[in-house]
């Protein structure tokens, strides 16, 4: 893992640079991972965390889908359920 950092522009306040640094770390998931590794995580807690992140990913993915993509996905799900019940 490489060291992350931001360069402070001339005239930029330290608060603003810290905000950019925090945003960068947050987008890369480094802060979340650091918090997670701080203490032991039971298998049940791990499953709950993964379920929460999966639901966030699912919401984000379907936010940008078109109606035709939704119809295609629904048809594939119906096709799979028919195949598994046979």
Backbone atoms as SQL, in Angstrom:
CREATE TABLE atoms (id INTEGER PRIMARY KEY, chain TEXT, resi INTEGER, resn TEXT, atom TEXT, x REAL, y REAL, z REAL);
INSERT INTO atoms VALUES
  (1, 'A', 1, 'UNK', 'N', 0.860, -1.178, 0.000),
  (2, 'A', 1, 'UNK', 'CA', 0.000, 0.000, 0.000),
  (3, 'A', 1, 'UNK', 'C', 0.898, 1.230, 0.000),
  (4, 'A', 2, 'UNK', 'N', 0.604, 2.170, -0.864),
  (5, 'A', 2, 'UNK', 'CA', 1.416, 3.380, -0.932),
  (6, 'A', 2, 'UNK', 'C', 0.866, 4.436, 0.011),
  (7, 'A', 3, 'UNK', 'N', 1.725, 5.351, 0.364),
  (8, 'A', 3, 'UNK', 'CA', 1.355, 6.416, 1.287),
  (9, 'A', 3, 'UNK', 'C', 0.517, 7.461, 0.558),
  (10, 'A', 4, 'UNK', 'N', -0.598, 7.814, 1.134),
  (11, 'A', 4, 'UNK', 'CA', -1.488, 8.798, 0.524),
  (12, 'A', 4, 'UNK', 'C', -1.187, 10.182, 1.077),
  (13, 'A', 5, 'UNK', 'N', -1.435, 11.195, 0.284),
  (14, 'A', 5, 'UNK', 'CA', -1.220, 12.551, 0.750),
  (15, 'A', 5, 'UNK', 'C', -1.813, 13.555, -0.216),
  (16, 'A', 6, 'UNK', 'N', -1.868, 14.793, 0.221),
  (17, 'A', 6, 'UNK', 'CA', -2.333, 15.891, -0.622),
  (18, 'A', 6, 'UNK', 'C', -1.283, 16.991, -0.573),
  (19, 'A', 7, 'UNK', 'N', -1.190, 17.744, -1.651),
  (20, 'A', 7, 'UNK', 'CA', -0.276, 18.880, -1.656),
  (21, 'A', 7, 'UNK', 'C', -1.078, 20.128, -1.333),
  (22, 'A', 8, 'UNK', 'N', -0.526, 20.930, -0.431),
  (23, 'A', 8, 'UNK', 'CA', -1.209, 22.149, -0.004),
  (24, 'A', 8, 'UNK', 'C', -0.814, 23.271, -0.950),
  (25, 'A', 9, 'UNK', 'N', -1.799, 23.875, -1.586),
  (26, 'A', 9, 'UNK', 'CA', -1.549, 24.978, -2.505),
  (27, 'A', 9, 'UNK', 'C', -1.226, 26.243, -1.732),
  (28, 'A', 10, 'UNK', 'N', -0.575, 27.174, -2.405),
  (29, 'A', 10, 'UNK', 'CA', -0.242, 28.443, -1.768),
  (30, 'A', 10, 'UNK', 'C', -1.529, 29.202, -1.464),
  (31, 'A', 11, 'UNK', 'N', -1.673, 29.634, -0.229),
  (32, 'A', 11, 'UNK', 'CA', -2.856, 30.378, 0.185),
  (33, 'A', 11, 'UNK', 'C', -4.001, 29.494, 0.652),
  (34, 'A', 12, 'UNK', 'N', -3.834, 28.168, 0.570),
  (35, 'A', 12, 'UNK', 'CA', -4.886, 27.251, 1.005),
  (36, 'A', 12, 'UNK', 'C', -4.789, 27.042, 2.513),
  (37, 'A', 13, 'UNK', 'N', -5.926, 27.027, 3.166),
  (38, 'A', 13, 'UNK', 'CA', -5.921, 26.839, 4.614),
  (39, 'A', 13, 'UNK', 'C', -5.669, 25.367, 4.947),
  (40, 'A', 14, 'UNK', 'N', -5.158, 25.126, 6.143),
  (41, 'A', 14, 'UNK', 'CA', -4.883, 23.776, 6.600),
  (42, 'A', 14, 'UNK', 'C', -6.185, 23.000, 6.737),
  (43, 'A', 15, 'UNK', 'N', -7.237, 23.678, 7.191),
  (44, 'A', 15, 'UNK', 'CA', -8.533, 23.015, 7.334),
  (45, 'A', 15, 'UNK', 'C', -9.029, 22.462, 5.999),
  (46, 'A', 16, 'UNK', 'N', -8.854, 23.244, 4.957),
  (47, 'A', 16, 'UNK', 'CA', -9.311, 22.820, 3.628),
  (48, 'A', 16, 'UNK', 'C', -8.487, 21.624, 3.140),
  (49, 'A', 17, 'UNK', 'N', -7.177, 21.656, 3.383),
  (50, 'A', 17, 'UNK', 'CA', -6.313, 20.555, 2.979),
  (51, 'A', 17, 'UNK', 'C', -6.670, 19.286, 3.757),
  (52, 'A', 18, 'UNK', 'N', -6.972, 19.422, 5.042),
  (53, 'A', 18, 'UNK', 'CA', -7.382, 18.273, 5.840),
  (54, 'A', 18, 'UNK', 'C', -8.692, 17.688, 5.324),
  (55, 'A', 19, 'UNK', 'N', -9.594, 18.557, 4.927),
  (56, 'A', 19, 'UNK', 'CA', -10.879, 18.117, 4.377),
  (57, 'A', 19, 'UNK', 'C', -10.649, 17.308, 3.094),
  (58, 'A', 20, 'UNK', 'N', -9.740, 17.802, 2.240),
  (59, 'A', 20, 'UNK', 'CA', -9.436, 17.075, 0.996),
  (60, 'A', 20, 'UNK', 'C', -8.792, 15.728, 1.303),
  (61, 'A', 21, 'UNK', 'N', -7.911, 15.709, 2.305),
  (62, 'A', 21, 'UNK', 'CA', -7.247, 14.466, 2.696),
  (63, 'A', 21, 'UNK', 'C', -8.268, 13.449, 3.219),
  (64, 'A', 22, 'UNK', 'N', -9.181, 13.908, 4.082),
  (65, 'A', 22, 'UNK', 'CA', -10.195, 13.025, 4.648),
  (66, 'A', 22, 'UNK', 'C', -11.102, 12.477, 3.542),
  (67, 'A', 23, 'UNK', 'N', -11.469, 13.326, 2.593),
  (68, 'A', 23, 'UNK', 'CA', -12.309, 12.901, 1.476),
  (69, 'A', 23, 'UNK', 'C', -11.593, 11.841, 0.643),
  (70, 'A', 24, 'UNK', 'N', -10.303, 12.053, 0.390),
  (71, 'A', 24, 'UNK', 'CA', -9.510, 11.101, -0.380),
  (72, 'A', 24, 'UNK', 'C', -9.452, 9.750, 0.323),
  (73, 'A', 25, 'UNK', 'N', -9.176, 9.766, 1.624),
  (74, 'A', 25, 'UNK', 'CA', -9.087, 8.527, 2.394),
  (75, 'A', 25, 'UNK', 'C', -10.450, 7.830, 2.477),
  (76, 'A', 26, 'UNK', 'N', -11.503, 8.622, 2.612),
  (77, 'A', 26, 'UNK', 'CA', -12.852, 8.071, 2.709),
  (78, 'A', 26, 'UNK', 'C', -13.272, 7.410, 1.398),
  (79, 'A', 27, 'UNK', 'N', -12.956, 8.038, 0.285),
  (80, 'A', 27, 'UNK', 'CA', -13.313, 7.484, -1.026),
  (81, 'A', 27, 'UNK', 'C', -12.584, 6.175, -1.293),
  (82, 'A', 28, 'UNK', 'N', -11.365, 6.046, -0.794),
  (83, 'A', 28, 'UNK', 'CA', -10.587, 4.833, -1.006),
  (84, 'A', 28, 'UNK', 'C', -10.912, 3.763, 0.027),
  (85, 'A', 29, 'UNK', 'N', -11.707, 4.110, 1.047),
  (86, 'A', 29, 'UNK', 'CA', -12.096, 3.131, 2.047),
  (87, 'A', 29, 'UNK', 'C', -11.056, 2.879, 3.117),
  (88, 'A', 30, 'UNK', 'N', -10.035, 3.706, 3.176),
  (89, 'A', 30, 'UNK', 'CA', -8.949, 3.494, 4.134),
  (90, 'A', 30, 'UNK', 'C', -9.416, 3.751, 5.558),
  (91, 'A', 31, 'UNK', 'N', -10.199, 4.798, 5.767),
  (92, 'A', 31, 'UNK', 'CA', -10.670, 5.106, 7.119),
  (93, 'A', 31, 'UNK', 'C', -11.581, 4.003, 7.650),
  (94, 'A', 32, 'UNK', 'N', -12.469, 3.502, 6.804),
  (95, 'A', 32, 'UNK', 'CA', -13.382, 2.432, 7.222),
  (96, 'A', 32, 'UNK', 'C', -12.608, 1.172, 7.590),
  (97, 'A', 33, 'UNK', 'N', -11.598, 0.854, 6.777),
  (98, 'A', 33, 'UNK', 'CA', -10.790, -0.326, 7.056),
  (99, 'A', 33, 'UNK', 'C', -10.005, -0.159, 8.351),
  (100, 'A', 34, 'UNK', 'N', -9.500, 1.041, 8.584),
  (101, 'A', 34, 'UNK', 'CA', -8.750, 1.308, 9.814),
  (102, 'A', 34, 'UNK', 'C', -9.649, 1.139, 11.042),
  (103, 'A', 35, 'UNK', 'N', -10.853, 1.659, 10.968),
  (104, 'A', 35, 'UNK', 'CA', -11.798, 1.508, 12.083),
  (105, 'A', 35, 'UNK', 'C', -12.149, 0.037, 12.298),
  (106, 'A', 36, 'UNK', 'N', -12.298, -0.687, 11.205),
  (107, 'A', 36, 'UNK', 'CA', -12.668, -2.093, 11.278),
  (108, 'A', 36, 'UNK', 'C', -11.554, -2.922, 11.904),
  (109, 'A', 37, 'UNK', 'N', -10.329, -2.617, 11.591),
  (110, 'A', 37, 'UNK', 'CA', -9.195, -3.385, 12.103),
  (111, 'A', 37, 'UNK', 'C', -8.807, -2.999, 13.529),
  (112, 'A', 38, 'UNK', 'N', -9.383, -1.944, 14.050),
  (113, 'A', 38, 'UNK', 'CA', -9.038, -1.467, 15.383),
  (114, 'A', 38, 'UNK', 'C', -9.375, -2.497, 16.455),
  (115, 'A', 39, 'UNK', 'N', -10.460, -3.248, 16.264),
  (116, 'A', 39, 'UNK', 'CA', -10.841, -4.253, 17.251),
  (117, 'A', 39, 'UNK', 'C', -11.308, -5.510, 16.528),
  (118, 'A', 40, 'UNK', 'N', -11.413, -6.588, 17.283),
  (119, 'A', 40, 'UNK', 'CA', -11.831, -7.863, 16.704),
  (120, 'A', 40, 'UNK', 'C', -13.279, -7.789, 16.240),
  (121, 'A', 41, 'UNK', 'N', -13.535, -8.406, 15.109),
  (122, 'A', 41, 'UNK', 'CA', -14.875, -8.415, 14.527),
  (123, 'A', 41, 'UNK', 'C', -15.369, -9.865, 14.490),
  (124, 'A', 42, 'UNK', 'N', -16.488, -10.106, 15.132),
  (125, 'A', 42, 'UNK', 'CA', -17.035, -11.462, 15.149),
  (126, 'A', 42, 'UNK', 'C', -17.593, -11.808, 13.768),
  (127, 'A', 43, 'UNK', 'N', -17.754, -13.077, 13.468),
  (128, 'A', 43, 'UNK', 'CA', -18.325, -13.463, 12.171),
  (129, 'A', 43, 'UNK', 'C', -19.715, -12.878, 11.932),
  (130, 'A', 44, 'UNK', 'N', -20.510, -12.747, 12.995),
  (131, 'A', 44, 'UNK', 'CA', -21.853, -12.169, 12.854),
  (132, 'A', 44, 'UNK', 'C', -21.745, -10.689, 12.488),
  (133, 'A', 45, 'UNK', 'N', -20.835, -9.958, 13.154),
  (134, 'A', 45, 'UNK', 'CA', -20.646, -8.534, 12.835),
  (135, 'A', 45, 'UNK', 'C', -20.134, -8.364, 11.406),
  (136, 'A', 46, 'UNK', 'N', -19.257, -9.267, 10.982),
  (137, 'A', 46, 'UNK', 'CA', -18.709, -9.205, 9.623),
  (138, 'A', 46, 'UNK', 'C', -19.821, -9.410, 8.598),
  (139, 'A', 47, 'UNK', 'N', -20.693, -10.358, 8.849),
  (140, 'A', 47, 'UNK', 'CA', -21.808, -10.621, 7.934),
  (141, 'A', 47, 'UNK', 'C', -22.744, -9.417, 7.868),
  (142, 'A', 48, 'UNK', 'N', -23.019, -8.799, 9.023),
  (143, 'A', 48, 'UNK', 'CA', -23.892, -7.618, 9.036),
  (144, 'A', 48, 'UNK', 'C', -23.262, -6.476, 8.248),
  (145, 'A', 49, 'UNK', 'N', -21.943, -6.276, 8.419),
  (146, 'A', 49, 'UNK', 'CA', -21.249, -5.202, 7.706),
  (147, 'A', 49, 'UNK', 'C', -21.299, -5.448, 6.206),
  (148, 'A', 50, 'UNK', 'N', -21.053, -6.677, 5.803),
  (149, 'A', 50, 'UNK', 'CA', -21.078, -6.993, 4.378),
  (150, 'A', 50, 'UNK', 'C', -22.480, -6.829, 3.794),
  (151, 'A', 51, 'UNK', 'N', -23.501, -7.164, 4.576),
  (152, 'A', 51, 'UNK', 'CA', -24.876, -7.001, 4.130),
  (153, 'A', 51, 'UNK', 'C', -25.206, -5.521, 3.940),
  (154, 'A', 52, 'UNK', 'N', -24.754, -4.680, 4.879),
  (155, 'A', 52, 'UNK', 'CA', -24.977, -3.230, 4.758),
  (156, 'A', 52, 'UNK', 'C', -24.287, -2.669, 3.524),
  (157, 'A', 53, 'UNK', 'N', -23.033, -3.042, 3.301),
  (158, 'A', 53, 'UNK', 'CA', -22.316, -2.508, 2.149),
  (159, 'A', 53, 'UNK', 'C', -22.912, -3.024, 0.840),
  (160, 'A', 54, 'UNK', 'N', -23.405, -4.270, 0.847),
  (161, 'A', 54, 'UNK', 'CA', -24.028, -4.811, -0.363),
  (162, 'A', 54, 'UNK', 'C', -25.296, -4.045, -0.708),
  (163, 'A', 55, 'UNK', 'N', -26.083, -3.691, 0.318),
  (164, 'A', 55, 'UNK', 'CA', -27.305, -2.951, 0.040),
  (165, 'A', 55, 'UNK', 'C', -26.982, -1.553, -0.484),
  (166, 'A', 56, 'UNK', 'N', -25.900, -0.952, 0.025),
  (167, 'A', 56, 'UNK', 'CA', -25.485, 0.362, -0.490),
  (168, 'A', 56, 'UNK', 'C', -25.065, 0.260, -1.950),
  (169, 'A', 57, 'UNK', 'N', -24.285, -0.790, -2.279),
  (170, 'A', 57, 'UNK', 'CA', -23.856, -0.983, -3.668),
  (171, 'A', 57, 'UNK', 'C', -25.055, -1.214, -4.575),
  (172, 'A', 58, 'UNK', 'N', -26.012, -1.998, -4.093),
  (173, 'A', 58, 'UNK', 'CA', -27.197, -2.305, -4.895),
  (174, 'A', 58, 'UNK', 'C', -28.001, -1.033, -5.181),
  (175, 'A', 59, 'UNK', 'N', -28.181, -0.194, -4.149),
  (176, 'A', 59, 'UNK', 'CA', -28.912, 1.064, -4.349),
  (177, 'A', 59, 'UNK', 'C', -28.196, 1.946, -5.366),
  (178, 'A', 60, 'UNK', 'N', -26.866, 2.030, -5.241),
  (179, 'A', 60, 'UNK', 'CA', -26.082, 2.857, -6.148),
  (180, 'A', 60, 'UNK', 'C', -26.173, 2.323, -7.571),
  (181, 'A', 61, 'UNK', 'N', -26.124, 1.001, -7.742),
  (182, 'A', 61, 'UNK', 'CA', -26.157, 0.414, -9.079),
  (183, 'A', 61, 'UNK', 'C', -27.494, 0.667, -9.758),
  (184, 'A', 62, 'UNK', 'N', -28.596, 0.479, -9.027),
  (185, 'A', 62, 'UNK', 'CA', -29.910, 0.649, -9.636),
  (186, 'A', 62, 'UNK', 'C', -30.316, 2.108, -9.788),
  (187, 'A', 63, 'UNK', 'N', -29.552, 2.991, -9.176),
  (188, 'A', 63, 'UNK', 'CA', -29.825, 4.418, -9.333),
  (189, 'A', 63, 'UNK', 'C', -29.567, 4.852, -10.779),
  (190, 'A', 64, 'UNK', 'N', -28.631, 4.164, -11.447),
  (191, 'A', 64, 'UNK', 'CA', -28.224, 4.572, -12.782),
  (192, 'A', 64, 'UNK', 'C', -28.643, 3.596, -13.876),
  (193, 'A', 65, 'UNK', 'N', -29.658, 2.771, -13.620),
  (194, 'A', 65, 'UNK', 'CA', -30.110, 1.844, -14.649),
  (195, 'A', 65, 'UNK', 'C', -31.328, 2.413, -15.370),
  (196, 'A', 66, 'UNK', 'N', -31.481, 1.997, -16.601),
  (197, 'A', 66, 'UNK', 'CA', -32.619, 2.448, -17.396),
  (198, 'A', 66, 'UNK', 'C', -33.760, 1.446, -17.252),
  (199, 'A', 67, 'UNK', 'N', -34.984, 1.816, -17.635),
  (200, 'A', 67, 'UNK', 'CA', -36.120, 0.886, -17.553),
  (201, 'A', 67, 'UNK', 'C', -35.910, -0.388, -18.369),
  (202, 'A', 68, 'UNK', 'N', -35.236, -0.292, -19.516),
  (203, 'A', 68, 'UNK', 'CA', -34.997, -1.492, -20.317),
  (204, 'A', 68, 'UNK', 'C', -34.023, -2.430, -19.612),
  (205, 'A', 69, 'UNK', 'N', -33.035, -1.878, -18.914),
  (206, 'A', 69, 'UNK', 'CA', -32.108, -2.711, -18.156),
  (207, 'A', 69, 'UNK', 'C', -32.837, -3.399, -17.009),
  (208, 'A', 70, 'UNK', 'N', -33.757, -2.676, -16.368),
  (209, 'A', 70, 'UNK', 'CA', -34.537, -3.268, -15.283),
  (210, 'A', 70, 'UNK', 'C', -35.391, -4.421, -15.797),
  (211, 'A', 71, 'UNK', 'N', -36.007, -4.248, -16.964),
  (212, 'A', 71, 'UNK', 'CA', -36.850, -5.294, -17.536),
  (213, 'A', 71, 'UNK', 'C', -36.012, -6.516, -17.908),
  (214, 'A', 72, 'UNK', 'N', -34.828, -6.290, -18.459),
  (215, 'A', 72, 'UNK', 'CA', -33.939, -7.397, -18.818),
  (216, 'A', 72, 'UNK', 'C', -33.502, -8.152, -17.576),
  (217, 'A', 73, 'UNK', 'N', -33.161, -7.427, -16.525),
  (218, 'A', 73, 'UNK', 'CA', -32.730, -8.056, -15.268),
  (219, 'A', 73, 'UNK', 'C', -33.872, -8.858, -14.652),
  (220, 'A', 74, 'UNK', 'N', -35.076, -8.325, -14.692),
  (221, 'A', 74, 'UNK', 'CA', -36.237, -9.031, -14.143),
  (222, 'A', 74, 'UNK', 'C', -36.511, -10.312, -14.935),
  (223, 'A', 75, 'UNK', 'N', -36.337, -10.254, -16.252),
  (224, 'A', 75, 'UNK', 'CA', -36.549, -11.441, -17.080),
  (225, 'A', 75, 'UNK', 'C', -35.510, -12.514, -16.759),
  (226, 'A', 76, 'UNK', 'N', -34.270, -12.111, -16.526),
  (227, 'A', 76, 'UNK', 'CA', -33.218, -13.073, -16.184),
  (228, 'A', 76, 'UNK', 'C', -33.499, -13.726, -14.837),
  (229, 'A', 77, 'UNK', 'N', -33.970, -12.953, -13.872),
  (230, 'A', 77, 'UNK', 'CA', -34.290, -13.492, -12.552),
  (231, 'A', 77, 'UNK', 'C', -35.432, -14.489, -12.660),
  (232, 'A', 78, 'UNK', 'N', -36.462, -14.152, -13.440),
  (233, 'A', 78, 'UNK', 'CA', -37.592, -15.060, -13.637),
  (234, 'A', 78, 'UNK', 'C', -37.146, -16.338, -14.334),
  (235, 'A', 79, 'UNK', 'N', -36.251, -16.205, -15.293),
  (236, 'A', 79, 'UNK', 'CA', -35.749, -17.362, -16.014),
  (237, 'A', 79, 'UNK', 'C', -34.962, -18.292, -15.083),
  (238, 'A', 80, 'UNK', 'N', -34.150, -17.708, -14.209),
  (239, 'A', 80, 'UNK', 'CA', -33.370, -18.503, -13.258),
  (240, 'A', 80, 'UNK', 'C', -34.284, -19.235, -12.268),
  (241, 'A', 81, 'UNK', 'N', -35.317, -18.523, -11.798),
  (242, 'A', 81, 'UNK', 'CA', -36.221, -19.155, -10.827),
  (243, 'A', 81, 'UNK', 'C', -36.995, -20.308, -11.472),
  (244, 'A', 82, 'UNK', 'N', -37.374, -20.155, -12.735),
  (245, 'A', 82, 'UNK', 'CA', -38.069, -21.249, -13.434),
  (246, 'A', 82, 'UNK', 'C', -37.140, -22.455, -13.620),
  (247, 'A', 83, 'UNK', 'N', -35.878, -22.171, -13.944),
  (248, 'A', 83, 'UNK', 'CA', -34.916, -23.247, -14.176),
  (249, 'A', 83, 'UNK', 'C', -34.592, -23.991, -12.882),
  (250, 'A', 84, 'UNK', 'N', -34.522, -23.269, -11.766),
  (251, 'A', 84, 'UNK', 'CA', -34.196, -23.910, -10.494),
  (252, 'A', 84, 'UNK', 'C', -35.381, -24.706, -9.937),
  (253, 'A', 85, 'UNK', 'N', -36.610, -24.286, -10.258),
  (254, 'A', 85, 'UNK', 'CA', -37.782, -25.008, -9.743),
  (255, 'A', 85, 'UNK', 'C', -38.096, -26.261, -10.571),
  (256, 'A', 86, 'UNK', 'N', -37.531, -26.351, -11.790),
  (257, 'A', 86, 'UNK', 'CA', -37.781, -27.516, -12.648),
  (258, 'A', 86, 'UNK', 'C', -37.020, -28.724, -12.191);
